[in-house]
Amino acid sequence: MMTGCLFVQRSFSSTTNGTIDTVDRYAWSENAGWVDFGGLGDVHVTDSVLTGYAYSENVGWISLNCSNTDSCTTVDYGVANDGSGDLSGYAWSENAGWIDFSAATINSDGEFTGYAYSENVGWISLNCSNTDTCLTVDYKVKTDYRPQDQRPACDNGRDDDGDGLIDYPNDRGCSDLNDNNEVDPSLAFIPPAKPNISDTDVTVTQDGLLSFTNLPDNIIQIAVSVMPGFEDASWEDISQKEDILKRYDNAPKLYIKFRTKNGAVSDVIVYERNADADNSPQVINDGDIVKTVNNPDVYIIKLKNNKQYKRLILSPSVFKSYGHLKWSNLKIISQSELDSYATSNLVKETKDSIIYELYANGDKGERKMLNAGKLYDADSVYEINAVDRDSYILVK
């Protein structure tokens, strides 16, 4: 992918578009030797991506982003940064192949920590602290970039005051890049009044459909969810309220809130159906998404060879990465029924042959490659997409 000479034009660096330190610039691999992220590779670190090249005398140039070679239309790859210093994605080397950065981070001091991994050369340590060897061999990769939460409000790439303007000099509340408050003191903000829904009721029509009575006239949007935190919901036009409520015909409990044209949000209405209204059992099919009434965790069901499995969907963002999954199709089941499904933590990415064991902790998790020779139930392995896989940090 890279041939010929590498010509580099140096550019301005900062905490938002950082370059690599002239001294602290090396990573170490038992098989590839020293890997230089500085020098002529012109590595840049931003809130979203890493660009440029690293170099090893043993494996040659390592491209951190397809934009380096104008190849994104044919092979779209790159090392990504989530703005908090957590890295993901892949670099490419003609000799080392794909290099996974999902086990690497950039800390508050701009130091890379953790590892990159290549199937061809193994683990690449980005900091001597990984192996407690700094007293004998002091190495690390360091940048002048800093994660968003380590930078002043006027230089963190975020709209901290919600006025639609970001950082100095765009936000009028910022005096310079070091200003830690985006709020313009000359603009006094009076929040809009919360809509009064004290007289609003959820009713059941003769057709068995849900409706509202005494809804305030200034309501323009509605959000409906089966979760108290509204993780599965978005704001929708109030004129579609009947169609929206139809999606949740089978939900025993609904959480409903409203928004006015001024952006004010109402209190939450909690609606519970009559427990005796519908006792017919639900049919659970392969690929269905399920949860219990009192727990926000959502699982996807797998039925194969007369076996029943469930797998946790780690977060709403992972859920949304699967275009075929719809919150409106979520089925509510009892805890005893959920417990009847065996929990699977084995997965493989659709285009990959590596099987990982997953370990979830809230909306975060870790993945480990399944040890060679370890026995496992092949029917329990779920095929997942890259977003789902990379939401779990790769660990040894």
Secondary structure as GFF3:
##gff-version 3
##sequence-region A 1 396
A	DSSP	beta_strand	20	29	.	.	.	ID=ss1
A	DSSP	beta_strand	33	36	.	.	.	ID=ss2
A	DSSP	three_ten_helix	39	41	.	.	.	ID=ss3
A	DSSP	beta_strand	44	45	.	.	.	ID=ss4
A	DSSP	beta_strand	49	51	.	.	.	ID=ss5
A	DSSP	beta_strand	53	56	.	.	.	ID=ss6
A	DSSP	beta_strand	60	63	.	.	.	ID=ss7
A	DSSP	three_ten_helix	66	69	.	.	.	ID=ss8
A	DSSP	beta_strand	79	81	.	.	.	ID=ss9
A	DSSP	beta_strand	87	93	.	.	.	ID=ss10
A	DSSP	beta_strand	97	106	.	.	.	ID=ss11
A	DSSP	beta_strand	112	118	.	.	.	ID=ss12
A	DSSP	beta_strand	122	125	.	.	.	ID=ss13
A	DSSP	three_ten_helix	128	130	.	.	.	ID=ss14
A	DSSP	beta_strand	141	143	.	.	.	ID=ss15
A	DSSP	three_ten_helix	148	150	.	.	.	ID=ss16
A	DSSP	three_ten_helix	153	155	.	.	.	ID=ss17
A	DSSP	beta_strand	201	204	.	.	.	ID=ss18
A	DSSP	beta_strand	210	213	.	.	.	ID=ss19
A	DSSP	beta_strand	219	225	.	.	.	ID=ss20
A	DSSP	beta_strand	236	237	.	.	.	ID=ss21
A	DSSP	three_ten_helix	238	240	.	.	.	ID=ss22
A	DSSP	alpha_helix	241	246	.	.	.	ID=ss23
A	DSSP	beta_strand	253	260	.	.	.	ID=ss24
A	DSSP	beta_strand	269	272	.	.	.	ID=ss25
A	DSSP	beta_strand	289	291	.	.	.	ID=ss26
A	DSSP	beta_strand	298	304	.	.	.	ID=ss27
A	DSSP	beta_strand	307	313	.	.	.	ID=ss28
A	DSSP	alpha_helix	316	321	.	.	.	ID=ss29
A	DSSP	three_ten_helix	327	329	.	.	.	ID=ss30
A	DSSP	beta_strand	331	332	.	.	.	ID=ss31
A	DSSP	alpha_helix	335	339	.	.	.	ID=ss32
A	DSSP	beta_strand	342	343	.	.	.	ID=ss33
A	DSSP	beta_strand	346	349	.	.	.	ID=ss34
A	DSSP	beta_strand	355	361	.	.	.	ID=ss35
A	DSSP	beta_strand	364	369	.	.	.	ID=ss36
A	DSSP	three_ten_helix	378	380	.	.	.	ID=ss37
A	DSSP	beta_strand	382	384	.	.	.	ID=ss38
A	DSSP	alpha_helix	386	390	.	.	.	ID=ss39
A	DSSP	beta_strand	392	394	.	.	.	ID=ss40
###
